[in-house]
């Protein structure tokens, strides 16, 4: 996280490549945010423009950069919490300008940035876009299969789970932390983001950056099915009942599961510190909660060691296949970008930066 005078730059994800397909958390913005969609031109040109807008605004306000899960680098959008504004790029496969047409306040169309002499074959571009869709479909098949394999491991550990011990662990955290909340917030909010993504280059995360200002982190260790997500859900629900803000971070593979929660009023977070986002206790205020040691009979691993090894091997192999499909996807998208970018007028593109900032400041 970059600290700047007057504001803060945060990087998260609002969309993800998951076992359920392309999964979006955009719905949380419709009720009280102004929505600006940047469409037209190319994905990279929209990303460049949004980066320029963020660079301009970050010196005056807190800026949250939403990254695209394809590569973890392309800017997918910008959240300006203080202005209650969301700028989102019209990226596939969601294409929000058409999918959410009635919920959008402004569409900034960059197609006027194309030069008048377009030297590319529309048929060729459409063919490449179909290839992108095919690679994406195959990636999601792999991730869905990976989740099925993962659930086999979960079922083994759940058979040895001490649910009473798991409940006691949650109760201890609530007694230590939630009871400290004595004054409700006037306008508490509940947000959802992904702290990472399954990208074409493998899994990435911004946990340490996102929690840089959090003084106290409980880092949960444990095997699949050891109750990490359930514990977080209980703590989050208890905090919401106290009328304070809670930030939820679903799992990038299974968005119905939680990988982190943050309660800003307590400067407190609970983080799943297991692979593929290993986090260890490296800062003052960090402590480890090992749900395997506390809640699961270790004999389960001795009794199922060969089966667990095979499941782990199958899972890694399947997830690697999904990553390879995403890598093929971005290679094809790069070809599309190269074709179209030759026809984009960079000067016209940057003129829109002023237009967007003026719209936000209206």
C-alpha positions as CSV (number, residue, x, y, z in Angstrom):
1,X,0.0,0.0,0.0
2,X,1.4,3.3,-1.0
3,X,1.1,6.2,1.4
4,X,0.6,9.6,-0.1
5,X,-0.1,13.1,1.1
6,X,-3.8,13.5,1.6
7,X,-4.7,9.9,0.6
8,X,-4.0,6.3,0.5
9,X,-3.8,3.8,-2.4
10,X,-5.2,0.4,-1.9
11,X,-5.2,-2.6,-4.3
12,X,-8.0,-5.2,-4.3
13,X,-10.2,-7.2,-6.6
14,X,-13.9,-6.9,-7.2
15,X,-14.1,-9.8,-9.8
16,X,-12.5,-13.2,-9.7
17,X,-11.9,-16.4,-11.7
18,X,-13.5,-18.9,-9.3
19,X,-14.9,-22.5,-9.2
20,X,-18.3,-20.9,-9.9
21,X,-17.0,-19.1,-13.0
22,X,-16.4,-15.4,-13.3
23,X,-17.7,-14.1,-10.0
24,X,-18.4,-10.4,-9.4
25,X,-19.0,-8.4,-6.2
26,X,-20.2,-5.3,-7.9
27,X,-23.8,-5.6,-6.6
28,X,-22.7,-3.9,-3.3
29,X,-22.3,-0.5,-5.1
30,X,-25.7,-0.1,-6.7
31,X,-27.6,1.5,-3.8
32,X,-25.4,4.4,-2.8
33,X,-22.6,4.9,-5.2
34,X,-22.5,6.9,-8.5
35,X,-21.4,4.5,-11.2
36,X,-19.2,5.5,-14.1
37,X,-18.3,3.0,-16.8
38,X,-15.4,3.5,-19.1
39,X,-16.1,1.7,-22.3
40,X,-14.7,1.5,-25.8
41,X,-11.1,1.5,-27.2
42,X,-9.2,-1.4,-25.6
43,X,-8.8,-3.0,-22.1
44,X,-5.2,-1.7,-21.8
45,X,-6.1,1.8,-22.9
46,X,-8.9,1.9,-20.4
47,X,-6.6,0.6,-17.8
48,X,-4.0,3.3,-18.6
49,X,-6.6,6.0,-18.5
50,X,-8.0,4.8,-15.1
51,X,-4.4,4.7,-13.8
52,X,-3.9,8.3,-14.8
53,X,-7.1,9.3,-13.1
54,X,-6.1,7.5,-9.9
55,X,-2.6,9.1,-10.0
56,X,-4.3,12.5,-10.2
57,X,-6.8,11.9,-7.4
58,X,-4.7,10.0,-4.9
59,X,-3.1,13.2,-3.7
60,X,-6.5,14.5,-2.6
61,X,-8.4,11.4,-1.4
62,X,-8.2,7.7,-0.6
63,X,-8.2,5.7,-3.8
64,X,-8.9,2.0,-4.1
65,X,-7.6,0.3,-7.3
66,X,-9.5,-2.7,-8.5
67,X,-7.3,-5.0,-10.4
68,X,-8.4,-7.4,-13.1
69,X,-8.0,-11.1,-12.2
70,X,-6.6,-12.0,-15.6
71,X,-3.1,-10.7,-14.8
72,X,-3.4,-8.9,-11.5
73,X,-2.0,-5.8,-13.1
74,X,-4.6,-4.4,-15.5
75,X,-6.8,-1.8,-13.7
76,X,-10.4,-3.0,-13.6
77,X,-11.8,0.0,-11.8
78,X,-11.4,2.7,-9.1
79,X,-13.3,3.1,-5.9
80,X,-13.5,6.6,-4.3
81,X,-15.1,5.9,-1.0
82,X,-15.1,9.6,0.2
83,X,-16.9,10.6,-3.0
84,X,-19.1,7.5,-3.1
85,X,-18.0,7.0,-6.7
86,X,-17.1,3.8,-8.7
87,X,-15.3,4.0,-12.0
88,X,-15.3,0.6,-13.7
89,X,-13.8,-0.6,-17.0
90,X,-16.1,-2.2,-19.5
91,X,-14.1,-5.4,-19.4
92,X,-15.2,-8.9,-20.4
93,X,-16.7,-11.3,-19.6
94,X,-19.0,-9.0,-17.4
95,X,-19.3,-6.0,-19.8
96,X,-21.1,-3.9,-17.1
97,X,-22.2,-1.1,-19.6
98,X,-24.7,-3.5,-21.1
99,X,-25.3,-5.9,-18.2
100,X,-26.1,-3.2,-15.7
101,X,-27.3,-0.5,-18.1
102,X,-30.1,0.9,-15.9
103,X,-27.9,1.1,-12.9
104,X,-25.2,3.3,-14.4
105,X,-25.0,7.0,-14.0
106,X,-22.5,7.8,-16.8
107,X,-20.8,5.9,-19.6
108,X,-17.5,7.4,-20.9
109,X,-17.1,6.0,-24.4
110,X,-13.5,6.0,-25.7
111,X,-14.3,4.8,-29.2
112,X,-13.7,8.4,-30.5
113,X,-10.1,7.7,-29.6
114,X,-9.8,5.3,-32.5
115,X,-8.1,6.8,-35.6
116,X,-10.3,7.3,-38.7
117,X,-8.3,4.8,-40.7
118,X,-8.8,1.5,-38.9
119,X,-6.4,-1.2,-40.3
120,X,-7.7,-4.4,-38.8
121,X,-10.1,-7.2,-39.6
122,X,-13.2,-7.3,-37.5
123,X,-13.6,-10.9,-38.4
124,X,-10.1,-11.7,-37.1
125,X,-10.8,-9.9,-33.8
126,X,-14.1,-11.8,-33.3
127,X,-12.3,-15.1,-34.0
128,X,-9.7,-14.2,-31.3
129,X,-12.5,-13.2,-28.8
130,X,-14.1,-16.6,-29.3
131,X,-10.7,-18.2,-28.5
132,X,-10.6,-16.1,-25.3
133,X,-14.1,-17.4,-24.3
134,X,-12.9,-21.0,-24.9
135,X,-9.8,-20.7,-22.7
136,X,-11.9,-19.1,-20.0
137,X,-14.4,-21.9,-20.1
138,X,-11.7,-24.5,-19.8
139,X,-10.1,-22.6,-16.9
140,X,-13.4,-22.6,-15.0
141,X,-13.9,-26.3,-15.6
142,X,-10.5,-26.9,-14.0
143,X,-11.2,-24.6,-11.0
144,X,-14.6,-26.3,-10.5
145,X,-12.9,-29.7,-10.5
146,X,-10.2,-28.4,-8.2
147,X,-12.9,-27.4,-5.7
148,X,-14.5,-30.8,-5.9
149,X,-11.1,-32.3,-5.1
150,X,-10.6,-29.8,-2.3
151,X,-13.9,-30.8,-0.8
152,X,-12.8,-34.4,-0.6
153,X,-10.0,-33.3,1.6
154,X,-12.4,-31.2,3.7
155,X,-14.7,-34.2,4.3
156,X,-11.8,-36.2,5.7
157,X,-10.8,-33.6,8.2
158,X,-14.4,-32.8,9.1
159,X,-14.8,-36.4,10.2
160,X,-12.3,-35.8,12.9
161,X,-13.5,-32.3,13.8
162,X,-14.2,-31.3,17.4
163,X,-16.9,-28.8,16.8
164,X,-17.2,-27.9,20.5
165,X,-13.5,-26.8,20.5
166,X,-14.1,-24.7,17.3
167,X,-17.0,-23.0,19.0
168,X,-14.9,-22.3,22.0
169,X,-12.2,-20.7,19.8
170,X,-14.8,-18.4,18.3
171,X,-16.2,-17.6,21.7
172,X,-12.8,-16.7,23.1
173,X,-12.2,-14.2,20.2
174,X,-15.6,-12.7,20.7
175,X,-15.0,-12.3,24.4
176,X,-11.6,-10.7,23.9
177,X,-12.5,-8.4,20.9
178,X,-16.2,-8.0,20.2
179,X,-16.9,-7.1,23.8
180,X,-14.6,-4.1,23.4
181,X,-17.2,-2.5,21.0
182,X,-19.2,-0.2,23.3
183,X,-20.2,2.6,20.9
184,X,-22.0,1.8,17.6
185,X,-21.0,3.6,14.5
186,X,-23.4,6.2,13.0
187,X,-23.2,4.8,9.5
188,X,-21.6,1.3,9.6
189,X,-21.0,-0.4,6.3
190,X,-20.4,-3.9,5.1
191,X,-18.1,-4.4,2.2
192,X,-16.8,-7.4,0.1
193,X,-13.6,-7.6,-1.8
194,X,-11.2,-10.3,-2.9
195,X,-7.7,-9.7,-1.5
196,X,-6.2,-11.8,-4.3
197,X,-7.0,-13.7,-7.4
198,X,-6.3,-16.8,-9.5
199,X,-4.4,-15.2,-12.3
200,X,-2.6,-16.3,-15.5
201,X,0.6,-16.2,-13.4
202,X,-0.8,-18.1,-10.5
203,X,-2.4,-17.0,-7.3
204,X,-1.5,-13.5,-5.9
205,X,-2.7,-11.6,-2.9
206,X,-2.4,-8.2,-1.2
207,X,-3.1,-9.3,2.3
208,X,-0.1,-7.5,3.9
209,X,-0.8,-4.3,2.1
210,X,-4.5,-4.3,2.9
211,X,-3.8,-5.0,6.6
212,X,-0.9,-2.6,6.8
213,X,-2.9,-0.2,9.1
214,X,-4.4,-3.0,11.1
215,X,-2.7,-3.3,14.5
216,X,-3.9,-6.7,15.5
217,X,-4.2,-9.8,13.3
218,X,-5.2,-13.3,14.3
219,X,-3.7,-15.6,11.6
220,X,-5.5,-18.8,11.4
221,X,-3.6,-22.0,10.4
222,X,-5.2,-25.4,9.9
223,X,-6.2,-27.9,7.3
224,X,-9.1,-27.8,4.9
225,X,-12.4,-28.2,6.8
226,X,-10.9,-27.1,10.2
227,X,-13.5,-24.3,10.6
228,X,-11.5,-21.3,9.6
229,X,-14.2,-19.7,7.4
230,X,-17.0,-20.6,9.9
231,X,-15.1,-18.9,12.7
232,X,-14.7,-15.7,10.7
233,X,-18.3,-15.7,9.8
234,X,-19.3,-15.9,13.4
235,X,-17.0,-13.0,14.4
236,X,-18.2,-10.9,11.5
237,X,-21.9,-11.5,12.3
238,X,-21.2,-10.5,16.0
239,X,-19.5,-7.3,14.9
240,X,-22.3,-6.4,12.6
241,X,-24.8,-6.8,15.4
242,X,-22.8,-4.2,17.3
243,X,-23.3,-1.8,14.4
244,X,-19.7,-1.4,13.3
245,X,-18.2,-1.6,9.9
246,X,-17.0,-5.1,8.7
247,X,-14.9,-5.8,5.6
248,X,-15.3,-9.3,4.3
249,X,-12.8,-11.0,1.9
250,X,-14.3,-14.1,0.3
251,X,-12.1,-17.0,-1.0
252,X,-11.0,-16.5,-4.6
253,X,-11.6,-20.2,-5.4
254,X,-14.9,-20.6,-3.4
255,X,-16.6,-17.2,-3.0
256,X,-19.0,-18.7,-0.5
257,X,-16.2,-19.2,1.9
258,X,-14.3,-16.5,3.8
259,X,-10.5,-15.9,3.8
260,X,-10.3,-12.7,5.9
261,X,-12.4,-10.2,7.8
262,X,-11.4,-6.7,9.0
263,X,-13.1,-4.7,11.8
264,X,-11.7,-1.2,11.5
265,X,-13.2,0.0,14.8
266,X,-11.0,-2.5,16.6
267,X,-8.0,-2.2,14.2
268,X,-8.4,-6.0,14.1
269,X,-8.3,-8.7,11.4
270,X,-8.7,-12.4,11.2
271,X,-6.8,-13.9,8.2
272,X,-6.6,-17.4,6.7
273,X,-2.8,-17.8,6.6
274,X,-2.7,-21.1,4.7
275,X,-1.7,-21.9,1.1
276,X,-2.0,-20.4,-1.4
277,X,-1.8,-17.2,0.6
278,X,0.6,-18.1,3.4
279,X,0.9,-15.5,6.1
280,X,3.0,-15.8,9.2
281,X,3.2,-13.9,12.5
282,X,5.8,-11.3,11.5
283,X,4.5,-8.1,13.0
284,X,3.7,-6.8,16.4
285,X,0.1,-7.6,17.1
286,X,0.1,-10.8,15.1
287,X,-0.8,-14.1,16.7
288,X,-1.4,-17.6,15.4
289,X,-4.5,-19.7,16.0
290,X,-3.9,-23.2,14.9
291,X,-7.4,-24.8,14.3
292,X,-5.8,-28.2,13.3
293,X,-4.0,-28.5,16.6
294,X,-7.0,-27.3,18.6
295,X,-9.9,-28.9,16.8
296,X,-8.9,-32.0,14.9
297,X,-7.8,-35.4,16.0
298,X,-4.3,-35.7,14.4
299,X,-4.7,-39.5,13.9
300,X,-6.9,-38.7,10.9
301,X,-3.7,-37.9,8.9
302,X,-2.0,-41.1,9.9
303,X,-5.0,-43.1,8.9
304,X,-5.4,-41.3,5.5
305,X,-1.8,-40.3,4.6
306,X,-1.7,-41.9,1.2
307,X,-5.2,-40.7,0.2
308,X,-4.4,-37.2,1.4
309,X,-1.2,-37.1,-0.5
310,X,-3.1,-38.2,-3.7
311,X,-5.8,-35.6,-3.2
312,X,-3.1,-32.9,-2.7
313,X,-1.3,-34.0,-5.9
314,X,-4.6,-34.1,-7.9
315,X,-5.6,-30.7,-6.6
316,X,-2.3,-29.0,-7.5
317,X,-2.3,-30.6,-10.9
318,X,-5.9,-29.5,-11.7
319,X,-5.3,-25.9,-10.5
320,X,-2.1,-25.7,-12.5
321,X,-4.2,-26.7,-15.6
322,X,-6.6,-23.9,-14.8
323,X,-3.7,-21.4,-14.6
324,X,-2.4,-22.6,-17.9
325,X,-5.8,-22.0,-19.6
326,X,-5.8,-18.4,-18.1
327,X,-2.3,-17.9,-19.5
328,X,-3.4,-19.0,-22.9
329,X,-6.4,-16.6,-22.5
330,X,-4.2,-13.5,-21.8
331,X,-1.9,-14.4,-24.7
332,X,-4.8,-14.3,-27.1
333,X,-6.1,-11.1,-25.5
334,X,-2.6,-9.6,-26.0
335,X,-3.0,-10.3,-29.7
336,X,-6.3,-8.5,-29.7
337,X,-4.8,-5.6,-27.9
338,X,-1.9,-5.3,-30.3
339,X,-4.2,-5.3,-33.3
340,X,-6.5,-2.6,-31.8
341,X,-3.9,-0.4,-30.0
342,X,-2.3,0.5,-33.4
343,X,-5.5,2.4,-34.1
344,X,-5.9,4.3,-30.8
345,X,-4.9,7.9,-30.6
346,X,-3.1,8.3,-27.3
347,X,-3.6,12.1,-27.2
348,X,-7.3,11.8,-27.5
349,X,-7.3,9.1,-24.9
350,X,-5.7,11.3,-22.2
351,X,-8.1,14.2,-22.9
352,X,-10.7,12.0,-21.3
353,X,-8.8,12.1,-18.0
354,X,-9.9,15.7,-17.4
355,X,-13.4,14.9,-18.5
356,X,-13.7,12.0,-16.0
357,X,-12.3,14.0,-13.1
358,X,-14.7,16.9,-13.9
359,X,-17.6,14.4,-13.8
360,X,-16.6,13.0,-10.4
361,X,-16.2,16.5,-9.0
362,X,-19.6,17.7,-10.2
